[in-house]
Amino acid sequence: MKRIVSAAAALLLAAGAAGCGRKNGYVDFTVPEQGDSTLQPVDTIYMENNYTGIAPTKEKVLNTLSSEDGLCRIDVMESYFDVTLDYTAGSYYDVGAAYGRTIQKAFPEYGELCEPYIYQNIKEAFSDLEGDYTPIENRMKAFYSKLDKEYRDELDGFTDGIKGESEGFREDGILSRDEAMLMQFVPDALRGTACSVLTADGEVTATGERITCRVLEWMLGSDNQICSCHAVVHMKNGDKSFVSVTPLGFMTILTAVNDDGLMLGELDVGSKKMVEYTCEDRKSYTYGMRYALEHCTTAKEAAEYLAENASQYPYCVNVLATDSKEAYVAELCVTEEDGATVIRDSSTELTDGVEWDDPHYLCAVNSFAAKGNSDMLTNDEGNIVRWNRYNELFGGQRGLTIDRFKELMTCEKTDNYLVRMRGEGMVHMVIADYSTGRLQAILTGEDGVEPSPEFIDLGSWK
């Protein structure tokens, strides 16, 4: 498509030329070659994916590995690892150790694959360490020291169980105890997530029950390593039980649902005011989410718990909290420079310049949206395009089936730079269907994000 000079602009140019004394106007003028336009018609952004009547795939168990004490079982599926950790039959240390040992049996290449991924995250966050990993070690120790004792015991067990014959931080292809420990604090210490969430209440769904979707975008690794170790981890611990969708070996929370249907997902925000990052006397927000999953039964209760602790976290984040009846986004402000912590729902007044048309849907991206909080929506292309696209696609939808929901979530073309909802760094898209009490997901494979992906049945969250 060539650039076209409008008629009005042409007249102005002609008038200007005549005023400069050019008698023949543009009779002898040749428009120079300007190349193809990068503009694309709106209708080229979307594609059709049909999921009508197509149930999510139930994968086969290829192999099963268990720890000698029975505290960990890993079913090796076709595209993920289904992990069960039994806290009712052993201590937190014992369960962590069993998990580490069983990973080595189920996925012998785990350390060789995971260690380079950790260093790629480190180098993304710190470009000038020059082999001195003391700042990283200090962050890791700061977060570890603030954990509840059972979580520290669990990590001690896991790192003892998974570690290879290497010490400290040494980029040698062998996963050391310290490197395995840091892995648990990547979101807190190194950051780097770009996510979005959307939830529809029962007033607009065909079943009358909520549908919640969470998209996790993260560094996939130079060889898409993280895509070879998707895991669904069942933490069995009585009334503290939950299911976590996460990379294998990660015990912090990215996307998880507990037995009561409380679903949590975090979205990095950071500081609009460039508040200096600090981890001194700060707590891990991802372990804060885990505590909420283990001790709260409703979305409101979990959001309130996280809000009460917001000032103790290292930086600003959004946390989606939904259950079958309610949905909130906890906008967790660390300092007053970025605003005040708000538990946002569909009635919350939004920041100037941001619109949301349908109160039956709640959305979040990597920015606060409540009026008065720091604004990384209106001036951030990636955030505002995603926000507006969700608004455009879902606003006004009624009688929404789970199949149609999936079609809308995957309707962006993936072969152009305009894609926002399923960017090239998408790790997973997890959908909680409250009418069935089950999770289904797109798990990005080692070949990257697919235009027409398969949804996989991840089972019940109970």
Number of C-alpha atoms within 10 A of each C-alpha: 9 10 12 8 10 9 9 9 10 13 12 12 14 16 13 13 15 14 11 10 9 12 10 11 16 14 7 7 8 7 8 6 8 8 9 9 10 8 8 11 6 7 7 11 16 14 16 13 18 15 17 12 8 10 14 17 13 14 14 11 14 9 12 15 18 20 18 11 11 15 23 26 24 25 20 20 17 12 18 23 26 20 26 20 23 22 20 13 14 15 16 23 22 22 27 30 24 28 28 24 22 23 25 17 15 18 17 11 12 20 21 14 21 22 21 20 21 20 17 15 21 19 14 13 15 15 8 8 13 8 9 11 14 11 10 18 17 14 19 23 16 18 24 20 13 15 16 12 12 12 20 17 18 21 25 19 22 26 25 20 23 23 21 17 8 16 13 13 21 17 15 11 14 22 28 24 23 18 25 27 22 25 22 22 23 19 22 24 26 19 18 19 19 22 30 28 26 22 23 26 22 22 15 19 20 14 17 16 17 25 26 26 23 27 27 24 21 20 19 21 19 10 14 19 18 22 22 21 21 23 25 22 24 23 21 19 14 12 14 19 21 24 27 24 25 24 20 23 23 18 23 24 24 22 22 28 28 27 20 20 26 26 30 27 25 31 29 22 24 25 22 16 13 9 15 9 12 12 19 15 12 19 22 25 27 22 20 21 25 23 18 23 28 21 16 20 19 22 27 20 15 28 27 17 18 24 21 12 16 25 19 19 25 24 26 29 24 29 28 30 26 27 24 22 13 17 30 26 30 28 29 29 29 23 19 13 14 21 22 20 24 23 22 23 17 17 9 13 14 17 17 13 9 16 13 16 13 15 15 20 26 23 26 27 25 26 29 33 28 23 17 15 22 23 22 20 22 17 10 12 12 18 22 19 17 23 27 16 15 23 19 14 13 19 16 14 17 14 14 18 17 22 17 16 20 18 18 18 19 22 20 24 20 21 11 11 10 16 18 22 28 25 19 19 19 23 27 23 25 24 25 28 20 20 16 11 15 17 23 22 23 21 25 24 20 16 9 16 19 16 16 17 14 17 20 19 17 24 14 16 21 15
